[in-house]
Every structure is written in C-alpha cells, then in structure tokens.
C-alpha cells in the first residue's frame, strides 16, 4: 500500500489535565501517514482520483482547534477515527507531539496506528 503523509501540522488547542492547561491554548504537532493506493491517480495524472492532503489537513485543523480534550491519547484516537471515517484510507498512523510539555524535553506525545474496520 502507498502512503500519503502530512508532516509537522501545527495546531493550537486546549489540551491537558491541569487547571492552568484548561485556560490556555497549547500547540500540538501532528505527523499523519495515510495508506492510500495512488496507482489510479498516477496512471491518469488525475487529481480527482487521489487523496487531497489539503482537504485532510483542513478537516483535522478544524477538529483539533475546536477540541478540548484532557489527554493526548483521546485526541489522537479521535483524529485517527475522523480520518478513517471521512476519507478513503485503509490505515492511518498518527504521531502527536506536545512540544515542551516536559521540562528538559523537546516534546512528548503518542504514536498510534489504526485500520479501517472490515
């Protein structure tokens, strides 16, 4: 299976478990890798037959900006589910980084892979 990816998509959102985190917007950075067969698009050089990374990015940005989850785990699961539900991808791997959330570390986060249900 081929892969279409979006790298370092930066989005500000409410995320965190502490009271002070619920009062501010923090940046999360997403790397999204989507399994998608590009052969039909490539054979005809037809943009209508491929997965629009711009459309995916705009949808993910809107969702994440409007969300207010406590856990990066929850946000990651919901973004992966959104991509699988709304776009024709067989599998999505999502890496969510919360920069500077831990003193001494450039970032912390989670990486998940989810597949479309049969």
ABEGO torsion letter per residue (X at the ends): XBBBBBBGBBBBBBBEABAAAAABBBBBBBBBBBBBBAAAAAAAGBAAABBBAAAAAAAAAAAAAABBBABAAAAAAAAAAAAAAABBBABBBBBBBBBGABBGBABBEBBBBBBBBX
